[in-house]
Amino acid sequence: MVDESQSSTIAFMQEIFAYLGTSKSTYNLLKSIHDSLKTVLYADNFYVVLMSGAERFVTFPYYRDVIDDISIDELNLVPVVTLAKTLTSYAIKKKRVVSLTRSQIEALSLTGEVEVLGTMPEQWLCLPLHHQGAYLGNFVVQSYRTHLEYSRHDIDVLVLISHVIAAALSLFKRNSQLSDALNELQLHKDQLEAKVHERTYKLEETLASWQKEMVKGKELEGKLKYIAFHDNLTSLYNRQFFLDQMQLLTSKSNREQTHVIIAFLDLDGFKVINDKHGHACGDYVLQVTAKRLKECFRQHDLIARYGGDEFVVLLNNKIQAADLEGVLNRLIVSISSEISYQENTVSVGVSIGVAQSRQINIDTAQLLEQADQALYQAKANGKGRFVFS
């Protein structure tokens, strides 16, 4: 049940935090990010393009390609007019995720909308870099191997990674500016003794300002860690955080008797809502469901979105069987209550599978599998109910 790609993504984000303190240049930072990105998915061909403040010209701080081995100096000397109809410019105008296969690129070429420079890829994927409302540029991964290189799941992972890269670039720029200010301060203290009082006052004022920015940077790092462990749509814990906590409980149960209860939930009738009312309505239903889950369970119970319309709840504090059944019954009633969305009223049901153990040396992966099987049994028994494994 453990999703290795999720685990690799979390490790990738943690590595980026470390690179911020060790990289000496934007190029070195991006090279380190590229090396780590290749551990998450296929990314041998990777480059970054950044916009100027007025978005009137672009720069390529990093470029790596297994076929078209172009140096950064050569790339940055290409006239802007030459780039006007490239795939990169095409994506910059869109300012959103652009995923194209070879056949789609060829179709755009035939209409004159784009002109491919270099070797034609089988799949080309471009993701925008946004941070705090600002558009920084894009990064690109491409494959010459197959047009099926990047799945929908890979793209979702890369979208999350794009936010982390954008934040890292922004924070790195702030840190570099602070470092420059400190170096300048030291230089003036050593070399301009005659003007030290006047200049020092101005530079220390700048330093104080940048120290405030450093505090904001720490806050940003906290937000990035929040992103790494929470579901963006519902603000519940995400699947990877849940699985990490399961592993901790496995270790704990090797030392002492541990009481673990896992509830696996799946919404009934959710696909109908998506098909009939659209994905925006479906997203709203998931958000309302997350809120109702929080209201029904205790504050210390761990609630996570497992994927799609599946949720899991982890209880590792003692609870009486009658109390647990009461909570599950209230939950079924709560989630099944009508939801108002715009001018429509929709509703979903919920089926729940429950597994529990009070043993030593608990296999939490097996326990999760048991809860999953109980969920399928609840579905088979008519839905809208809970079944204990």
LUMDRENSE-606081 format. One record per residue (C-alpha): residue in three letters; residue number from 1; y, x, z. Coordinates in Angstrom, 3 decimals. Example, Ala and Ser with C-alpha at 12.3 -4.5 7.8 and 13.67 -1.06 7.14 Angstrom:
// LUMDRENSE-606081
- ala / 1 / -4.500 / 12.300 / 7.800;
- ser / 2 / -1.060 / 13.670 / 7.140;
// end
This chain:
// LUMDRENSE-606081
- met / 1 / 0.000 / 0.000 / 0.000;
- val / 2 / 2.360 / 3.032 / 0.367;
- asp / 3 / 4.773 / 3.405 / -2.583;
- glu / 4 / 4.973 / 7.151 / -3.289;
- ser / 5 / 8.008 / 6.766 / -5.572;
- gln / 6 / 9.968 / 5.175 / -2.692;
- ser / 7 / 9.025 / 8.108 / -0.438;
- ser / 8 / 10.103 / 10.612 / -3.116;
- thr / 9 / 13.418 / 8.793 / -3.524;
- ile / 10 / 14.179 / 9.021 / 0.208;
- ala / 11 / 13.286 / 12.722 / 0.205;
- phe / 12 / 15.570 / 13.200 / -2.821;
- met / 13 / 18.511 / 11.615 / -0.956;
- gln / 14 / 17.911 / 13.743 / 2.136;
- glu / 15 / 17.894 / 16.892 / -0.013;
- ile / 16 / 21.253 / 15.946 / -1.539;
- phe / 17 / 22.811 / 15.875 / 1.954;
- ala / 18 / 21.579 / 19.447 / 2.476;
- tyr / 19 / 22.945 / 20.609 / -0.892;
- leu / 20 / 26.473 / 19.528 / 0.069;
- gly / 21 / 26.623 / 22.283 / 2.654;
- thr / 22 / 25.014 / 25.070 / 0.576;
- ser / 23 / 26.267 / 24.608 / -3.002;
- lys / 24 / 29.147 / 26.858 / -4.047;
- ser / 25 / 30.116 / 24.971 / -7.215;
- thr / 26 / 29.716 / 21.616 / -8.933;
- tyr / 27 / 27.268 / 23.255 / -11.346;
- asn / 28 / 25.081 / 24.558 / -8.488;
- leu / 29 / 25.188 / 21.152 / -6.788;
- leu / 30 / 24.102 / 19.377 / -9.992;
- lys / 31 / 21.407 / 21.979 / -10.682;
- ser / 32 / 19.958 / 21.390 / -7.198;
- ile / 33 / 20.152 / 17.614 / -7.735;
- his / 34 / 18.387 / 18.026 / -11.101;
- asp / 35 / 15.574 / 20.089 / -9.550;
- ser / 36 / 15.055 / 17.402 / -6.890;
- leu / 37 / 15.329 / 14.525 / -9.399;
- lys / 38 / 12.381 / 15.983 / -11.313;
- thr / 39 / 10.227 / 15.418 / -8.228;
- val / 40 / 11.034 / 11.685 / -8.354;
- leu / 41 / 10.387 / 11.024 / -12.077;
- tyr / 42 / 10.407 / 12.717 / -15.480;
- ala / 43 / 13.874 / 14.255 / -15.858;
- asp / 44 / 13.474 / 17.510 / -17.819;
- asn / 45 / 16.336 / 16.352 / -20.055;
- phe / 46 / 19.336 / 15.649 / -17.829;
- tyr / 47 / 23.088 / 15.993 / -18.181;
- val / 48 / 26.259 / 14.804 / -16.486;
- val / 49 / 29.549 / 13.850 / -18.135;
- leu / 50 / 32.682 / 13.323 / -16.015;
- met / 51 / 35.903 / 11.527 / -16.945;
- ser / 52 / 39.427 / 12.798 / -16.407;
- gly / 53 / 41.683 / 10.849 / -14.051;
- ala / 54 / 43.298 / 9.013 / -16.962;
- glu / 55 / 39.948 / 8.750 / -18.820;
- arg / 56 / 41.461 / 10.529 / -21.816;
- phe / 57 / 38.967 / 13.390 / -22.023;
- val / 58 / 35.505 / 14.298 / -20.726;
- thr / 59 / 33.812 / 17.399 / -19.329;
- phe / 60 / 30.152 / 18.360 / -19.094;
- pro / 61 / 29.644 / 20.189 / -15.764;
- tyr / 62 / 25.857 / 20.291 / -16.243;
- tyr / 63 / 23.510 / 20.061 / -19.255;
- arg / 64 / 19.783 / 20.711 / -19.597;
- asp / 65 / 17.594 / 19.717 / -22.569;
- val / 66 / 14.133 / 20.984 / -23.528;
- ile / 67 / 14.872 / 20.776 / -27.291;
- asp / 68 / 18.649 / 20.948 / -27.826;
- asp / 69 / 19.491 / 23.975 / -25.667;
- ile / 70 / 23.304 / 23.845 / -25.855;
- ser / 71 / 25.395 / 25.898 / -23.430;
- ile / 72 / 27.992 / 24.113 / -21.307;
- asp / 73 / 30.733 / 26.281 / -22.833;
- glu / 74 / 29.739 / 25.203 / -26.354;
- leu / 75 / 29.489 / 21.571 / -25.300;
- asn / 76 / 32.913 / 21.534 / -23.641;
- leu / 77 / 34.469 / 23.024 / -26.793;
- val / 78 / 33.324 / 20.089 / -28.947;
- pro / 79 / 36.450 / 18.170 / -30.096;
- val / 80 / 36.884 / 14.717 / -28.547;
- val / 81 / 36.971 / 13.170 / -32.026;
- thr / 82 / 33.457 / 14.554 / -32.634;
- leu / 83 / 32.193 / 12.760 / -29.531;
- ala / 84 / 33.812 / 9.448 / -30.419;
- lys / 85 / 30.651 / 7.874 / -31.835;
- thr / 86 / 28.002 / 9.645 / -29.761;
- leu / 87 / 25.561 / 7.809 / -27.536;
- thr / 88 / 27.486 / 9.196 / -24.553;
- ser / 89 / 30.762 / 7.646 / -25.732;
- tyr / 90 / 28.923 / 4.413 / -26.519;
- ala / 91 / 27.692 / 4.247 / -22.883;
- ile / 92 / 31.082 / 5.258 / -21.443;
- lys / 93 / 32.675 / 2.262 / -23.137;
- lys / 94 / 30.025 / -0.024 / -21.604;
- lys / 95 / 30.464 / 1.376 / -18.043;
- arg / 96 / 27.035 / 0.022 / -17.126;
- val / 97 / 23.376 / 1.024 / -17.369;
- val / 98 / 22.409 / 1.587 / -21.012;
- ser / 99 / 18.723 / 1.962 / -21.897;
- leu / 100 / 17.860 / 2.523 / -25.571;
- thr / 101 / 14.639 / 3.242 / -27.446;
- arg / 102 / 14.484 / 5.246 / -30.657;
- ser / 103 / 14.308 / 2.077 / -32.777;
- gln / 104 / 17.380 / 0.630 / -31.046;
- ile / 105 / 19.308 / 3.876 / -31.548;
- glu / 106 / 18.355 / 3.927 / -35.228;
- ala / 107 / 19.580 / 0.343 / -35.577;
- leu / 108 / 22.951 / 1.300 / -34.025;
- ser / 109 / 23.123 / 4.288 / -36.373;
- leu / 110 / 22.554 / 2.095 / -39.430;
- thr / 111 / 25.502 / -0.113 / -38.457;
- gly / 112 / 27.692 / 2.976 / -37.974;
- glu / 113 / 28.224 / 2.172 / -34.298;
- val / 114 / 26.793 / 5.499 / -33.142;
- glu / 115 / 26.053 / 8.904 / -34.668;
- val / 116 / 23.321 / 10.912 / -32.965;
- leu / 117 / 24.127 / 14.584 / -32.315;
- gly / 118 / 21.039 / 16.749 / -32.081;
- thr / 119 / 17.439 / 15.588 / -31.814;
- met / 120 / 16.701 / 11.854 / -31.772;
- pro / 121 / 15.124 / 10.869 / -28.398;
- glu / 122 / 12.303 / 8.351 / -28.023;
- gln / 123 / 14.039 / 6.810 / -24.991;
- trp / 124 / 17.621 / 7.408 / -23.809;
- leu / 125 / 18.878 / 6.205 / -20.429;
- cys / 126 / 22.495 / 6.457 / -19.257;
- leu / 127 / 23.721 / 5.406 / -15.801;
- pro / 128 / 27.360 / 5.130 / -14.661;
- leu / 129 / 28.653 / 7.002 / -11.618;
- his / 130 / 30.781 / 4.681 / -9.466;
- his / 131 / 32.196 / 5.515 / -6.039;
- gln / 132 / 34.565 / 3.398 / -3.933;
- gly / 133 / 35.674 / 1.396 / -6.952;
- ala / 134 / 36.338 / 4.477 / -9.093;
- tyr / 135 / 34.451 / 5.277 / -12.292;
- leu / 136 / 33.597 / 9.004 / -12.311;
- gly / 137 / 31.458 / 9.273 / -15.446;
- asn / 138 / 27.768 / 9.060 / -16.332;
- phe / 139 / 24.503 / 10.902 / -16.066;
- val / 140 / 21.784 / 10.798 / -18.707;
- val / 141 / 18.034 / 11.279 / -18.738;
- gln / 142 / 16.112 / 11.149 / -21.982;
- ser / 143 / 12.582 / 11.582 / -23.273;
- tyr / 144 / 11.287 / 12.923 / -26.564;
- arg / 145 / 7.721 / 11.945 / -25.587;
- thr / 146 / 7.586 / 8.131 / -25.569;
- his / 147 / 9.813 / 5.066 / -25.685;
- leu / 148 / 7.999 / 3.809 / -22.563;
- glu / 149 / 8.977 / 6.804 / -20.387;
- tyr / 150 / 11.202 / 4.842 / -17.955;
- ser / 151 / 10.001 / 1.505 / -16.564;
- arg / 152 / 12.165 / -1.196 / -15.005;
- his / 153 / 11.175 / 0.204 / -11.615;
- asp / 154 / 12.275 / 3.719 / -12.674;
- ile / 155 / 15.646 / 2.321 / -13.787;
- asp / 156 / 16.104 / 0.528 / -10.440;
- val / 157 / 15.366 / 3.809 / -8.630;
- leu / 158 / 17.836 / 5.663 / -10.858;
- val / 159 / 20.539 / 3.041 / -10.191;
- leu / 160 / 20.169 / 3.706 / -6.457;
- ile / 161 / 20.178 / 7.446 / -7.104;
- ser / 162 / 23.348 / 7.127 / -9.245;
- his / 163 / 25.265 / 5.811 / -6.197;
- val / 164 / 24.046 / 8.760 / -4.132;
- ile / 165 / 24.969 / 11.302 / -6.835;
- ala / 166 / 28.443 / 9.752 / -7.247;
- ala / 167 / 29.043 / 9.834 / -3.504;
- ala / 168 / 27.763 / 13.422 / -3.316;
- leu / 169 / 30.091 / 14.548 / -6.135;
- ser / 170 / 33.056 / 12.860 / -4.461;
- leu / 171 / 32.247 / 14.326 / -1.035;
- phe / 172 / 31.628 / 17.773 / -2.545;
- lys / 173 / 35.035 / 17.639 / -4.239;
- arg / 174 / 36.698 / 16.764 / -0.925;
- asn / 175 / 34.867 / 19.568 / 0.868;
- ser / 176 / 35.896 / 22.031 / -1.868;
- gln / 177 / 39.512 / 20.961 / -1.573;
- leu / 178 / 39.363 / 21.401 / 2.199;
- ser / 179 / 37.809 / 24.846 / 1.759;
- asp / 180 / 40.568 / 25.798 / -0.689;
- ala / 181 / 43.201 / 24.638 / 1.791;
- leu / 182 / 41.613 / 26.735 / 4.560;
- asn / 183 / 41.409 / 29.802 / 2.291;
- glu / 184 / 45.009 / 29.360 / 1.252;
- leu / 185 / 46.058 / 29.057 / 4.889;
- gln / 186 / 44.281 / 32.292 / 5.791;
- leu / 187 / 45.737 / 34.097 / 2.777;
- his / 188 / 49.274 / 33.142 / 3.705;
- lys / 189 / 48.740 / 34.091 / 7.333;
- asp / 190 / 47.551 / 37.568 / 6.289;
- gln / 191 / 49.947 / 38.334 / 3.442;
- leu / 192 / 53.142 / 36.379 / 4.085;
- glu / 193 / 54.021 / 37.273 / 7.639;
- ala / 194 / 57.725 / 36.773 / 6.980;
- lys / 195 / 57.232 / 33.139 / 5.960;
- val / 196 / 54.363 / 32.354 / 8.284;
- his / 197 / 56.121 / 29.701 / 10.383;
- glu / 198 / 57.420 / 27.626 / 7.485;
- arg / 199 / 54.288 / 27.869 / 5.350;
- thr / 200 / 51.843 / 27.519 / 8.232;
- tyr / 201 / 53.407 / 24.240 / 9.294;
- lys / 202 / 52.926 / 22.779 / 5.811;
- leu / 203 / 49.386 / 24.074 / 5.396;
- glu / 204 / 48.272 / 22.992 / 8.852;
- glu / 205 / 49.641 / 19.566 / 8.089;
- thr / 206 / 47.477 / 19.564 / 4.943;
- leu / 207 / 44.526 / 20.827 / 6.975;
- ala / 208 / 44.924 / 18.011 / 9.482;
- ser / 209 / 44.927 / 15.552 / 6.620;
- trp / 210 / 41.744 / 17.032 / 5.150;
- gln / 211 / 40.056 / 17.103 / 8.540;
- lys / 212 / 40.574 / 13.345 / 8.597;
- glu / 213 / 38.914 / 13.252 / 5.199;
- met / 214 / 35.980 / 15.184 / 6.660;
- val / 215 / 35.578 / 12.478 / 9.294;
- lys / 216 / 35.544 / 9.925 / 6.479;
- gly / 217 / 32.951 / 12.103 / 4.776;
- lys / 218 / 30.725 / 11.898 / 7.847;
- glu / 219 / 31.126 / 8.141 / 7.794;
- leu / 220 / 30.157 / 8.161 / 4.128;
- glu / 221 / 27.053 / 10.178 / 4.965;
- gly / 222 / 26.136 / 7.495 / 7.495;
- lys / 223 / 26.598 / 4.835 / 4.828;
- leu / 224 / 24.361 / 6.776 / 2.453;
- lys / 225 / 21.647 / 6.912 / 5.101;
- tyr / 226 / 22.077 / 3.161 / 5.574;
- ile / 227 / 21.598 / 2.684 / 1.820;
- ala / 228 / 18.439 / 4.800 / 1.964;
- phe / 229 / 16.755 / 2.550 / 4.548;
- his / 230 / 18.104 / -0.935 / 3.786;
- asp / 231 / 17.642 / -3.440 / 0.986;
- asn / 232 / 20.881 / -3.758 / -0.965;
- leu / 233 / 20.598 / -7.519 / -1.575;
- thr / 234 / 19.508 / -8.858 / 1.833;
- ser / 235 / 20.632 / -6.027 / 4.177;
- leu / 236 / 17.163 / -6.115 / 5.736;
- tyr / 237 / 15.208 / -2.901 / 6.148;
- asn / 238 / 13.570 / -1.822 / 2.898;
- arg / 239 / 9.908 / -1.247 / 2.128;
- gln / 240 / 10.041 / 2.538 / 2.661;
- phe / 241 / 11.580 / 2.249 / 6.128;
- phe / 242 / 8.915 / -0.321 / 7.080;
- leu / 243 / 6.108 / 1.984 / 5.898;
- asp / 244 / 7.661 / 4.907 / 7.799;
- gln / 245 / 7.632 / 2.838 / 11.013;
- met / 246 / 3.990 / 1.929 / 10.341;
- gln / 247 / 3.112 / 5.621 / 10.178;
- leu / 248 / 4.926 / 6.229 / 13.483;
- leu / 249 / 2.901 / 3.442 / 15.094;
- thr / 250 / -0.295 / 4.993 / 13.739;
- ser / 251 / 0.627 / 8.272 / 15.448;
- lys / 252 / 1.552 / 6.447 / 18.661;
- ser / 253 / -1.775 / 4.586 / 18.708;
- asn / 254 / -3.613 / 7.922 / 18.620;
- arg / 255 / -2.145 / 8.659 / 22.053;
- glu / 256 / -2.165 / 5.264 / 23.752;
- gln / 257 / -3.195 / 1.657 / 23.364;
- thr / 258 / -0.711 / -0.015 / 21.047;
- his / 259 / -0.072 / -3.701 / 20.381;
- val / 260 / 0.813 / -4.276 / 16.722;
- ile / 261 / 1.340 / -7.577 / 14.884;
- ile / 262 / 2.145 / -7.716 / 11.158;
- ala / 263 / 3.286 / -10.909 / 9.438;
- phe / 264 / 3.247 / -10.830 / 5.625;
- leu / 265 / 5.406 / -13.577 / 4.037;
- asp / 266 / 5.670 / -14.795 / 0.458;
- leu / 267 / 8.031 / -17.557 / -0.715;
- asp / 268 / 6.461 / -20.620 / -2.356;
- gly / 269 / 8.183 / -21.964 / -5.469;
- phe / 270 / 10.645 / -19.085 / -5.818;
- lys / 271 / 9.856 / -18.399 / -9.502;
- val / 272 / 10.752 / -21.985 / -10.384;
- ile / 273 / 14.228 / -21.498 / -8.908;
- asn / 274 / 14.767 / -18.312 / -10.918;
- asp / 275 / 13.583 / -19.973 / -14.123;
- lys / 276 / 15.554 / -23.196 / -13.631;
- his / 277 / 18.772 / -22.072 / -11.928;
- gly / 278 / 18.995 / -18.380 / -12.832;
- his / 279 / 18.667 / -15.094 / -10.968;
- ala / 280 / 22.035 / -15.451 / -9.206;
- cys / 281 / 20.698 / -18.555 / -7.474;
- gly / 282 / 17.439 / -16.710 / -6.725;
- asp / 283 / 19.372 / -13.841 / -5.134;
- tyr / 284 / 21.291 / -16.298 / -2.954;
- val / 285 / 18.015 / -17.911 / -1.815;
- leu / 286 / 16.699 / -14.468 / -0.804;
- gln / 287 / 19.880 / -13.794 / 1.197;
- val / 288 / 19.617 / -17.136 / 3.004;
- thr / 289 / 15.923 / -16.483 / 3.678;
- ala / 290 / 16.786 / -13.086 / 5.213;
- lys / 291 / 19.342 / -14.764 / 7.506;
- arg / 292 / 16.797 / -17.368 / 8.631;
- leu / 293 / 14.221 / -14.690 / 9.317;
- lys / 294 / 16.656 / -12.893 / 11.615;
- glu / 295 / 17.397 / -16.151 / 13.447;
- cys / 296 / 13.698 / -16.893 / 14.072;
- phe / 297 / 12.503 / -13.492 / 15.275;
- arg / 298 / 13.594 / -11.361 / 18.212;
- gln / 299 / 16.277 / -8.728 / 17.833;
- his / 300 / 13.828 / -5.856 / 18.341;
- asp / 301 / 11.301 / -7.174 / 15.789;
- leu / 302 / 11.445 / -5.209 / 12.524;
- ile / 303 / 12.070 / -7.385 / 9.461;
- ala / 304 / 11.920 / -5.865 / 5.969;
- arg / 305 / 12.047 / -7.000 / 2.373;
- tyr / 306 / 8.786 / -5.692 / 0.936;
- gly / 307 / 9.602 / -6.451 / -2.698;
- gly / 308 / 10.641 / -9.423 / -4.860;
- asp / 309 / 10.204 / -12.522 / -2.708;
- glu / 310 / 7.856 / -10.826 / -0.223;
- phe / 311 / 8.876 / -9.993 / 3.351;
- val / 312 / 7.109 / -8.318 / 6.271;
- val / 313 / 7.725 / -8.524 / 9.999;
- leu / 314 / 6.468 / -5.902 / 12.460;
- leu / 315 / 6.132 / -6.813 / 16.146;
- asn / 316 / 5.038 / -4.063 / 18.517;
- asn / 317 / 6.033 / -5.754 / 21.774;
- lys / 318 / 3.706 / -8.129 / 23.555;
- ile / 319 / 4.000 / -11.820 / 22.710;
- gln / 320 / 1.757 / -14.675 / 23.808;
- ala / 321 / -0.360 / -16.282 / 21.070;
- ala / 322 / 1.202 / -19.708 / 21.704;
- asp / 323 / 4.690 / -18.226 / 21.527;
- leu / 324 / 3.854 / -16.458 / 18.262;
- glu / 325 / 2.505 / -19.648 / 16.714;
- gly / 326 / 5.650 / -21.459 / 17.837;
- val / 327 / 7.827 / -18.839 / 16.129;
- leu / 328 / 5.805 / -19.089 / 12.904;
- asn / 329 / 5.996 / -22.894 / 12.881;
- arg / 330 / 9.782 / -22.781 / 13.402;
- leu / 331 / 10.039 / -20.192 / 10.653;
- ile / 332 / 8.180 / -22.381 / 8.144;
- val / 333 / 10.488 / -25.310 / 8.954;
- ser / 334 / 13.620 / -23.135 / 8.791;
- ile / 335 / 12.835 / -21.441 / 5.485;
- ser / 336 / 11.741 / -24.755 / 3.925;
- ser / 337 / 15.107 / -26.362 / 4.739;
- glu / 338 / 17.284 / -27.196 / 1.732;
- ile / 339 / 19.774 / -24.619 / 0.428;
- ser / 340 / 23.044 / -25.616 / -1.229;
- tyr / 341 / 24.044 / -23.422 / -4.148;
- gln / 342 / 27.139 / -24.367 / -6.116;
- glu / 343 / 26.466 / -27.960 / -7.217;
- asn / 344 / 22.691 / -27.737 / -6.747;
- thr / 345 / 20.336 / -28.192 / -3.814;
- val / 346 / 17.185 / -26.067 / -3.902;
- ser / 347 / 14.362 / -25.309 / -1.533;
- val / 348 / 11.425 / -22.957 / -1.163;
- gly / 349 / 8.424 / -22.861 / 1.081;
- val / 350 / 6.714 / -19.921 / 2.728;
- ser / 351 / 3.113 / -18.815 / 3.248;
- ile / 352 / 2.335 / -16.299 / 5.983;
- gly / 353 / -0.592 / -13.979 / 6.649;
- val / 354 / -0.865 / -12.447 / 10.131;
- ala / 355 / -2.916 / -9.474 / 11.346;
- gln / 356 / -2.862 / -7.927 / 14.812;
- ser / 357 / -4.498 / -5.158 / 16.824;
- arg / 358 / -4.364 / -3.981 / 20.438;
- gln / 359 / -6.594 / -0.945 / 19.971;
- ile / 360 / -6.281 / 2.807 / 20.119;
- asn / 361 / -6.246 / 4.696 / 16.792;
- ile / 362 / -4.923 / 1.769 / 14.731;
- asp / 363 / -5.123 / 2.051 / 10.948;
- thr / 364 / -1.797 / 0.363 / 10.112;
- ala / 365 / -2.471 / 0.548 / 6.352;
- gln / 366 / -5.687 / -1.407 / 6.885;
- leu / 367 / -3.843 / -3.823 / 9.171;
- leu / 368 / -1.265 / -4.458 / 6.458;
- glu / 369 / -4.083 / -5.082 / 3.970;
- gln / 370 / -5.585 / -7.627 / 6.368;
- ala / 371 / -2.251 / -9.428 / 6.646;
- asp / 372 / -2.004 / -9.429 / 2.839;
- gln / 373 / -5.480 / -10.991 / 2.544;
- ala / 374 / -4.556 / -13.617 / 5.157;
- leu / 375 / -1.464 / -14.429 / 3.088;
- tyr / 376 / -3.612 / -15.068 / 0.029;
- gln / 377 / -5.811 / -17.316 / 2.173;
- ala / 378 / -2.711 / -19.262 / 3.305;
- lys / 379 / -1.776 / -19.711 / -0.366;
- ala / 380 / -5.300 / -20.851 / -1.225;
- asn / 381 / -5.278 / -23.341 / 1.678;
- gly / 382 / -2.297 / -25.202 / 0.241;
- lys / 383 / 0.730 / -22.983 / 1.022;
- gly / 384 / 3.445 / -23.716 / 3.589;
- arg / 385 / 1.290 / -22.476 / 6.485;
- phe / 386 / 0.154 / -19.354 / 8.344;
- val / 387 / -3.319 / -17.840 / 8.609;
- phe / 388 / -4.522 / -15.191 / 11.054;
- ser / 389 / -6.901 / -12.535 / 9.689;
// end
